[in-house]
Structures are given as C-alpha cells and as structure tokens.
Amino acid sequence: MTIETLIRADHTTLLKQAKAMCNADDPAQARAAYAALKGLLVAHSRAEESVVYRALDKLGLATVQEATQEGEVEHSLCDHLMARLARGKADSALWKARAKVVCELLEHHIDEEHEEMLPLLDKHFDTAQRDALAKRFEVRKAALMEI
C-alpha cells in the first residue's frame, strides 16, 4: 500500500468520525464519536509529522517547508480544540461550536493535503521511497495507537 493510499484512508475515517461528532443530536453519541476521533487523530497527525512532513522537509524546498509548517499549525489547532472538547459538556452550545470548527478545520486541512502535499510525494519520491514511507508511517501510527 502506498503512503498516499494510507493517508487518504485515514482522512476518510477522520472525516467520518468528525462529522458523526458534529452531527450527533445525542450528547452520548457525540462523546463516543469524539473518543473514536481522538485516538486516530493524534496517531495520524504525529505519524504524518514525523514521517511524511520530515521526509518532505529534507527536500530543502522553501515552498514545501511552508506547506509542512502550515500542516503542523493546523494539527496543533485541532489538538487544542480536541483538548477543550475533552473537558467540555457535549450538550453545550460551546462544545458543539468547537466540534463544528474541528470538522471545518479537518476538511480544509485534508483538502490542502490532497491538493498540495500528496502530489509532492509522487513528484519527489520514487515508488520504493514511498513504500518505505508507508511502512514507517504504519509502524509509527501503530505505536501511537497503543499509547
């Protein structure tokens, strides 16, 4: 499986869980969707940063480094909002507003990665290199899921 396929599959799952969290009318369902989203989001983001973003940064291209830095800022914003959701009440208007912003931020971030980041992987790395990135990504993500 290629690194692009792994990332796209994670993105599909992340968006599904985020939308379930945002669209849930029942606070218990919203909390359950939040819990499912939280673990995958942290593991995906940290694996992506340490494997994919670092590989792209090593290219030494300013435009690529700008994209990875923006991606890390967006990850950080999601982390912050998810931490606030963890402490909030899922039936409050503020919780629902934060959940909505998480959904919107994820949609924006994922769109950018699909349009900008994934094509860079294809352009600058051969098949063997992308396969190696995929293996490292899977190992890193699995280790983070166990924590």
Residue pairs with C-beta under 8 A, 6 or more apart in sequence:
1 134
2 127
2 130
2 131
2 134
3 52
3 121
3 130
3 131
3 133
3 134
3 137
4 118
4 121
4 122
4 130
5 134
6 134
6 137
6 138
7 48
7 52
7 113
7 118
7 137
8 114
8 118
10 40
10 44
10 141
11 110
11 113
11 114
13 40
14 37
14 40
14 41
14 44
14 106
14 110
15 103
15 106
15 107
15 110
17 33
17 36
17 37
17 40
18 33
18 37
18 99
18 102
18 103
18 106
19 103
20 29
20 33
20 36
21 30
21 33
21 34
21 37
21 99
21 102
21 103
22 96
22 99
22 100
22 102
22 103
24 30
24 33
24 90
27 89
27 90
27 91
28 90
30 90
30 95
30 96
30 99
31 90
34 82
34 85
34 86
34 90
34 99
37 82
37 102
38 82
38 86
39 145
40 145
41 78
41 82
42 79
42 144
43 141
43 142
43 144
43 145
44 141
45 75
45 78
45 79
46 140
46 141
46 144
47 137
47 140
47 141
47 144
48 71
48 75
48 137
49 71
49 72
49 75
50 140
51 133
51 136
51 137
51 140
52 117
52 121
52 133
52 137
53 68
53 71
53 72
55 125
55 133
56 64
56 65
56 67
56 68
56 117
56 120
56 121
56 124
57 64
57 65
57 68
59 124
64 120
67 112
67 116
67 117
67 120
68 117
70 112
71 109
71 112
71 113
71 117
74 105
74 108
74 109
75 109
77 105
78 102
78 105
78 106
78 109
81 98
81 101
81 102
81 105
82 102
84 98
85 95
85 98
85 99
85 102
88 94
88 95
88 98
89 95
90 96
121 130
121 133
122 130
125 133
